[in-house]
Every structure is written in structure tokens, then in C-alpha cells.
């Protein structure tokens, strides 16, 4: 297939490498003309995947028309908060029937929409929008280490076709019809990973992190069921799988961001020191606002918002969580 990838950050670049290895023709687009030209000239992405060589066959360009020309599949690998703007810009170059796979993990500020909803709103044709998610750090995909993800969509025939096209010997793709749950898992796990990172920064150890993850998946499931998602999705790759890798790995940008906060940095300081986008910082507030509106109890997510955006100290946030009224686990 001829595949266009919108977004030359770490994940977009890693997917370009994986799909090139699978024999596809790959073009990689970036919004920053200077940095995109640097990647094209150096044949590597020094900001996100330093030391990983890009084969000459992978086309790298800033002009969307050149990248999207005759594309049979488009992967959208830009941060959630930029999905609308990017698609508005490149939309005129997109064929009306080309399938689009969203790799974004978050919720749009202001609208609380999932990335696939934003894609459908801007471009139309919601049936052609698919979602790829799961435990998939770019640093490992780029180096051809074994990775397993889930592809979600409503069109079963097209879902199977794309599953076959995206699967490689080192990149295994499962399929799922629960687009809503798959996207909510990708967004919510980042919020819980922030909490795990904060605990790391405070030096609270493995017991605390295990508690955050186990109670965090309960909050994620509670939120998802309130919106109509399939509970099984939360215990699969998109849910427990992605939560675990994000919360424990040194590559986890949300975990690393939370660790900075736990060590005493302010939100502004952590943002200035973090070159990679931590989607959970913006998603947390959206999730908590929606949870309150829907009367869904999410104490961990609420604590993250209070620490990041309202000035609550991380230690006080943990103390308040530990001192909540006793209750049944069920």
C-alpha cells in the first residue's frame, strides 16, 4: 500500500519504519518545515528517536499535497489538541474515501471529543475512521522490538483488511469493534500514568504504584461504562496493557512528567523542561469536568487535576486519597 503518515514525532516516525519494513511505500509529513527538512537531510529524527536511521525509501516532506498524493491509507500521528488544526490544513489534499487511522490518545479541550470524532467532524465519513492503540512505545517499535496493539473500527471488512496491512513479524495487530472504549482507554490511561509518575517522584515505591494502577483501571472502567463502552476493552491491550507500559516504563512521557511534578516542579516548569507532549496534562481536566457532569466518581483523576492545575501539593493529594472514607472494594 501507499501509506501517508501525518506527524513526524516519535510515534509517527516509528510507524513509518515499521510499515516500511512490511513492504509498504511510506511518506512522512511534518508541520514544521525546518525540522522536517532536517529529518529528511539527516535521515533520522534526532529530537525523538536519536540514532535510529530512516531508510531513503521513506519520503519525508512538509508539503501535504506531495505526501498525500494517491495515498491509500493515512495514519494520523499528531497530538490530540492539534488534530483539528492539522486536518483543517491538509483536508483539501485528502481523498474522500481514503481510510484514516488515528493514533492520538486524548480528549480535545473545549469539546471533550475523542480524536476519531474530531476527524469525522472535520472530514466527514465517520465509517472510514479507525483507531490504533495499545502498549506501543515509539522507541521500541522503531528498533523492531515485539509490539502488540489493537485496531478498532466499525466496518468489519475494512478492519480486517487494515489489520492484515499493518501487521508485521514484530508488530502484531488485534482488531476490536469498540472504538469508543479503545479511545477512552488511550486517553484515561495517560491521566493514571501521571498519578503513577507523581508517586515515583515522591519516592512512594511499588506498593503505591500498584494501588494507583489497580484503582485507576476501576476509574477508567467506571467512566467508560458511563459512556457506553464495552467493559472488556478496558482489560485488554488498550486498557490494562497500555496503562501498565505507560506507568512503569522509562519511555512513558506521562509517567516522566508526573515524576517531575512529584519532585517539586510546577506545571510551568515541567512543561518547559519536557520536549515531548504529555497528553494527560490536558486530558485530565477534560475528563474530570465530564466525570463531574455525569456524576462519575474519579478520585485519582480529580487529585491529578488539583495537583497540576489548582496548586494542591502532591503529598497532600496522596494523604487525601489515603484518608477517604473506608468502603468495599466492589
C-alpha positions in Angstrom: 0.0 0.0 0.0 0.9 3.6 -0.3 0.7 5.0 3.2 0.9 8.6 4.4 1.7 9.4 8.0 0.7 12.9 9.3 3.1 13.8 12.2 6.8 13.2 12.3 7.1 12.9 16.1 8.4 9.8 17.7 5.3 7.6 17.1 4.8 8.7 13.5 8.4 8.1 12.7 8.4 4.7 14.4 5.3 3.7 12.4 6.9 4.8 9.2 9.8 2.4 10.0 7.5 -0.5 10.9 5.4 -0.1 7.7 8.4 0.3 5.5 9.8 -3.0 6.9 6.4 -4.5 5.9 7.0 -3.5 2.3 4.7 -0.5 2.1 5.5 2.7 0.4 5.6 5.3 3.2 5.6 9.1 3.2 6.0 11.1 6.4 4.7 14.6 6.9 5.7 17.2 9.5 4.2 20.6 10.2 7.5 22.3 11.0 9.2 22.9 7.7 12.7 23.5 9.2 12.7 20.4 11.4 11.1 18.3 8.7 13.9 19.3 6.3 16.4 18.4 9.0 14.9 14.9 9.3 14.9 14.5 5.5 18.6 15.6 5.3 19.9 13.6 8.3 17.7 10.5 7.7 16.9 10.3 11.4 14.7 12.0 13.9 17.2 13.4 16.5 14.6 15.0 18.7 12.6 11.9 19.4 14.5 8.8 18.0 18.1 9.8 18.0 20.4 7.2 16.4 17.6 5.4 14.5 18.3 5.6 10.8 15.5 6.3 8.3 15.8 4.4 5.0 16.0 6.6 1.9 12.8 5.0 0.6 10.7 6.7 3.4 9.8 10.1 1.9 9.9 13.0 4.4 8.2 16.2 3.4 6.4 19.3 4.7 4.1 19.8 1.7 0.9 17.9 2.5 -0.1 17.5 -1.2 3.1 15.6 -2.0 2.8 13.3 1.0 -0.9 12.6 0.5 -0.9 12.2 -3.3 -2.5 8.9 -4.2 -2.3 7.7 -0.6 -4.3 4.5 0.1 -4.2 4.8 3.8 -3.5 7.8 6.2 -2.2 7.4 9.7 -2.8 10.5 11.9 0.1 10.8 14.4 -0.3 14.2 15.9 -1.2 15.2 19.5 -4.9 15.3 20.2 -5.0 19.1 20.7 -3.7 19.5 17.1 -5.8 17.0 15.3 -8.5 19.6 14.3 -6.0 22.2 13.1 -3.9 19.7 11.1 -6.9 18.2 9.4 -8.3 21.6 8.5 -5.0 22.4 6.9 -4.4 19.2 5.0 -8.0 18.3 4.4 -8.1 19.6 0.8 -5.4 17.1 -0.1 -7.2 14.1 1.3 -9.2 11.8 -1.0 -12.8 11.5 0.3 -12.7 7.7 0.6 -9.2 7.0 2.0 -9.3 5.3 5.4 -7.8 7.2 8.3 -6.2 5.6 11.3 -5.9 7.8 14.4 -3.0 7.2 16.7 -3.8 10.1 19.1 -4.6 9.4 22.7 -6.5 12.1 24.5 -9.7 14.2 24.5 -10.0 17.6 22.8 -10.1 20.6 25.2 -13.3 22.6 25.0 -15.3 19.9 23.2 -14.3 16.7 25.1 -14.4 14.9 21.8 -12.3 11.9 21.0 -9.8 12.1 18.1 -11.9 10.0 15.8 -14.9 12.2 16.5 -12.8 15.3 15.5 -11.7 13.5 12.3 -15.2 12.7 11.3 -16.4 16.2 12.2 -13.7 17.9 10.1 -13.6 15.4 7.1 -16.9 13.6 7.2 -17.3 9.9 6.6 -17.1 8.5 10.2 -17.1 5.0 8.8 -13.7 5.4 7.3 -12.1 6.4 10.7 -10.2 3.7 12.7 -8.2 3.8 15.9 -4.9 2.2 16.7 -3.9 1.9 20.4 -2.2 -0.3 23.0 1.2 -0.6 24.7 3.4 0.7 21.9 6.4 3.0 22.8 7.9 4.5 19.7 11.4 3.8 20.9 10.8 0.1 20.8 8.7 0.0 17.6 11.5 1.9 15.8 14.0 -0.7 16.8 11.8 -3.5 15.6 11.1 -4.9 19.1 8.0 -7.1 19.5 4.9 -4.9 20.0 1.2 -5.8 20.1 -1.7 -3.3 19.6 -5.4 -3.2 18.8 -7.1 -1.6 15.8 -10.7 -0.5 16.3 -13.3 0.3 13.8 -17.0 -0.2 12.8 -16.5 -1.6 9.3 -15.6 -5.2 9.8 -14.4 -5.9 6.3 -12.2 -2.9 6.2 -11.0 -3.5 9.7 -9.8 -7.0 8.7 -8.1 -5.6 5.6 -6.2 -2.9 7.6 -5.3 -5.4 10.3 -3.6 -7.5 7.6 -1.8 -4.5 6.1 -0.5 -3.1 9.4 0.7 -6.4 10.9 4.4 -7.3 10.6 6.5 -10.0 12.2 7.3 -7.7 15.1 4.1 -5.6 15.1 1.0 -7.7 15.9 -2.4 -6.2 15.4 -5.6 -7.4 17.0 -9.0 -6.0 16.0 -11.8 -4.6 18.1 -15.2 -3.1 17.2 -15.3 -0.9 20.3 -14.0 2.4 19.0 -15.4 4.3 22.0 -13.7 2.1 24.6 -10.4 1.9 22.8 -10.1 5.7 22.5 -11.2 6.3 26.1 -8.6 3.8 27.4 -5.9 5.7 25.4 -7.0 9.0 26.9 -7.6 7.9 30.5 -4.5 5.8 31.0 -2.4 8.9 30.5 -4.1 10.5 33.5 -3.4 7.5 35.6 0.2 7.4 34.4 0.6 11.0 35.6 -0.6 9.8 39.0 1.9 6.9 38.9 4.7 9.3 38.0 3.8 11.7 40.8 4.1 8.7 43.2 7.5 7.9 41.7 8.6 11.5 42.2 7.6 11.3 45.8 9.5 8.1 46.3 6.5 6.1 47.4 7.5 2.7 45.9 5.9 -0.2 44.1 3.0 -0.7 46.6 1.7 2.8 45.9 2.0 2.5 42.1 0.3 -0.9 42.1 -2.6 0.7 44.1 -2.8 3.6 41.6 -2.9 1.2 38.6 -5.5 -1.2 40.1 -7.8 1.5 41.4 -7.0 3.6 38.3 -8.4 0.9 35.9 -11.6 0.9 38.1 -12.0 4.6 37.5 -11.3 4.2 33.7 -13.9 1.4 33.5 -16.4 3.4 35.5 -16.0 6.3 33.2 -16.1 4.2 30.1 -19.2 2.2 31.1 -21.0 5.5 31.8 -20.5 6.4 28.1 -21.4 3.0 26.8 -18.0 1.4 26.2 -17.5 -2.4 26.2 -16.0 -3.3 29.7 -13.9 -6.0 28.0 -11.8 -3.4 26.2 -10.5 -2.0 29.5 -8.9 -5.3 30.4 -7.2 -5.7 27.0 -4.3 -4.1 25.2 -5.8 -0.7 25.0 -6.7 -0.6 28.7 -4.6 -2.6 31.2 -1.8 -3.2 28.6 -1.3 0.4 27.7 -1.8 1.6 31.3 1.0 -0.8 32.5 3.6 0.1 30.0 2.9 3.9 30.3 3.0 3.8 34.1 6.2 1.7 34.5 8.4 2.4 31.5 11.2 4.9 31.4 9.8 5.8 27.9 6.4 6.8 29.4 6.2 10.5 28.9 3.2 11.0 31.1 4.8 9.0 33.9 8.0 11.0 33.5 6.0 14.3 33.5 4.3 13.2 36.7 7.6 12.3 38.3 8.8 15.9 37.7 5.7 17.2 39.5 6.2 14.7 42.4 9.8 16.0 42.8 8.5 19.5 43.2 8.4 21.2 39.8 5.5 23.4 39.0 3.3 22.7 35.9 5.0 25.5 34.0 8.5 24.2 34.9 7.7 20.7 33.9 6.1 21.8 30.6 9.2 23.9 29.8 11.5 21.0 30.5 9.6 18.3 28.6 10.1 18.3 24.8 7.6 15.5 24.4 3.9 16.1 24.7 2.3 14.6 27.8 -1.3 14.3 26.6 -2.6 13.5 30.1 -1.9 17.0 31.3 -4.7 18.4 29.1 -6.9 15.3 29.1 -7.1 15.2 32.9 -9.1 18.4 33.2 -11.5 17.4 30.4 -12.1 14.0 32.0 -12.7 15.4 35.5 -15.1 18.0 34.1 -17.0 15.4 32.2 -17.0 13.0 35.1 -18.4 15.6 37.4 -21.1 16.4 34.9 -22.0 12.8 34.5 -21.7 12.1 38.3 -18.9 9.5 37.8 -16.6 9.1 40.8 -12.9 9.5 39.8 -10.8 10.5 42.9 -7.4 9.7 41.4 -8.1 11.8 38.2 -9.5 14.6 40.4 -6.4 14.5 42.5 -4.2 14.8 39.4 -6.1 17.9 38.2 -5.9 19.5 41.6 -2.1 19.0 41.7 -1.5 20.1 38.1 -4.0 23.0 37.8 -5.1 24.0 41.3 -1.9 24.1 43.3 -2.5 21.2 45.7 0.8 19.7 46.8 1.4 16.1 45.7 1.9 14.9 49.3 -1.4 16.4 50.3 -3.2 14.8 47.4 -1.9 11.4 48.4 -2.9 12.0 52.0 -6.4 12.9 51.0 -6.7 9.8 48.9 -5.4 7.6 51.7 -7.8 9.2 54.2 -11.0 8.8 52.1 -13.9 7.0 53.9 -13.4 3.2 54.1 -15.5 1.3 51.6 -15.9 -2.1 49.9 -13.5 -2.7 47.0 -16.5 -3.9 44.9 
